[in-house]
Amino acid sequence: MQNYTPRKCYHPYVSPFDPCPPMKVKSYETPPHLYMTFQPYGLPQFSPKEALCAGTLWPALYNPYFSPYRPQERQESE
């Protein structure tokens, strides 16, 4: 699997007439399967119990969601 960045950022249009303070940068998550051209043979697998908790059988396709507003959560889990 190639290296990828699961969180993408973009700069939305900011109107001079917006009544609220604008968000200058917005972000979104992309799933890991977008970066796999095909599913190779012999990928490691979670145990059945871990797979049910993770929502996928393969660790390569597991991507937990972390809030962009709480960066300490991502650091604590790593």
C-alpha positions as CSV (number, residue, x, y, z in Angstrom):
1,M,0.0,0.0,0.0
2,Q,1.3,3.4,-0.9
3,N,1.6,6.3,1.6
4,Y,-1.4,8.6,1.7
5,T,-2.9,11.3,3.8
6,P,-6.4,10.4,5.1
7,R,-7.3,14.0,6.0
8,K,-7.5,16.4,3.1
9,C,-7.9,20.2,3.4
10,Y,-9.3,22.9,1.2
11,H,-10.0,26.6,1.3
12,P,-13.7,27.5,0.6
13,Y,-14.9,30.7,-0.9
14,V,-15.3,33.4,1.7
15,S,-17.9,36.0,0.8
16,P,-17.5,39.6,2.1
17,F,-21.2,39.4,3.0
18,D,-21.1,36.4,5.3
19,P,-22.9,37.2,8.6
20,C,-20.7,34.9,10.6
21,P,-16.9,34.7,10.9
22,P,-15.8,32.4,8.0
23,M,-14.0,29.1,8.3
24,K,-10.8,29.7,6.3
25,V,-9.9,26.0,6.0
26,K,-12.2,22.9,5.9
27,S,-11.1,19.3,6.0
28,Y,-12.5,15.9,5.2
29,E,-11.4,12.2,5.6
30,T,-10.8,9.9,2.7
31,P,-11.0,6.1,3.1
32,P,-7.8,3.9,2.7
33,H,-9.3,1.7,0.0
34,L,-9.1,4.7,-2.5
35,Y,-5.4,4.3,-2.5
36,M,-5.2,0.5,-3.1
37,T,-5.2,-0.4,-6.8
38,F,-6.3,-3.9,-6.0
39,Q,-6.5,-6.1,-2.9
40,P,-3.3,-8.1,-2.8
41,Y,-3.3,-11.8,-1.7
42,G,-2.1,-12.6,1.8
43,L,-3.1,-9.4,3.6
44,P,-3.0,-9.7,7.4
45,Q,-6.4,-10.1,9.0
46,F,-7.9,-9.1,12.3
47,S,-9.3,-11.8,14.6
48,P,-13.1,-12.1,14.3
49,K,-13.7,-10.1,17.5
50,E,-11.3,-7.3,16.4
51,A,-12.8,-7.3,12.9
52,L,-16.3,-6.7,14.4
53,C,-15.0,-3.8,16.5
54,A,-13.0,-2.3,13.6
55,G,-15.6,-2.8,10.9
56,T,-13.3,-4.5,8.5
57,L,-11.4,-7.7,8.3
58,W,-8.1,-6.2,7.1
59,P,-6.0,-3.8,9.2
60,A,-4.8,-2.1,5.9
61,L,-8.4,-0.9,5.4
62,Y,-9.0,0.2,9.0
63,N,-9.1,4.0,9.4
64,P,-10.5,5.3,12.7
65,Y,-12.1,8.7,12.7
66,F,-10.4,11.5,14.7
67,S,-12.0,14.9,15.1
68,P,-10.0,17.6,13.5
69,Y,-10.9,19.8,16.5
70,R,-9.3,17.4,19.0
71,P,-5.8,16.7,17.7
72,Q,-4.7,15.2,21.1
73,E,-7.0,12.2,20.5
74,R,-4.9,11.1,17.4
75,Q,-1.7,11.5,19.4
76,E,-2.9,9.5,22.3
77,S,-3.9,6.6,20.1
78,E,-0.6,6.3,18.3
